């Protein structure tokens, strides 16, 4: 099938655990929006965990033809196409690639108080196959690359320097919780599609996960690494669709939803102090942007 070569119109760039699953469902449900079926294409940058583990799929090397094949054609009712990939926020290279791809593209960014976000991210990704996170949140926070995922202003700056402010819409997590209908309407308006459309969707939430059988998690990681090294097989596993399906099967059999322990008050205060300067700079940055708060 010949891909639709017209460029896509919007990209959600982050941040994870900030309401992106809910927002993506609203985007996918709109009849005028051609949303990527897999939500996250990982073309401009790979997942945070794959980058952390050094196991990137390098989808960018596949070229724009491949990228456009990941979206419905811009035909019929569809007037706007895009994806939502939270890992893009953490890559200046992604910002540069997106700007080169389409300088007038529209960007969506979801935000949340940093300590809430990073704590939730840790518990959600503890049961991963691609990379192993430390056994405790405190240990993870000793790793700068992961700890600084919640330094939003630092990661946002490469986008602010490359895209016009009017093309960036910021959605605060508490706004989604408080007035979801208003948030959805304003996002639709931003994308120039019918704003009063109300999809009938079940509530979606990416709950924290725990392994049913911890030994199986460790075994799955070793098997994945071993099989990935085999000639020919590794190339198949590096297909984003195959990788995502394998991950889905694994979580179906060896993951269970769990409520994670609340962060101790003294720990919360410690990390709020750590992120304070970045949050101050973020407040300054947001003054020049459209923000749903």
Helices and strands as residue ranges (DSSP letters): E 10-14, H 20-29, E 33-35, H 48-53, G 59-62, H 63-68, E 80-84, G 86-90, H 92-101, E 106-111, H 114-125, H 137-140, H 144-147, G 148-150, H 152-160, G 165-167, E 168-172, H 173-178, H 180-190, E 209-211, H 214-228, H 233-237, H 240-254, E 255-257, H 265-286, E 290-292
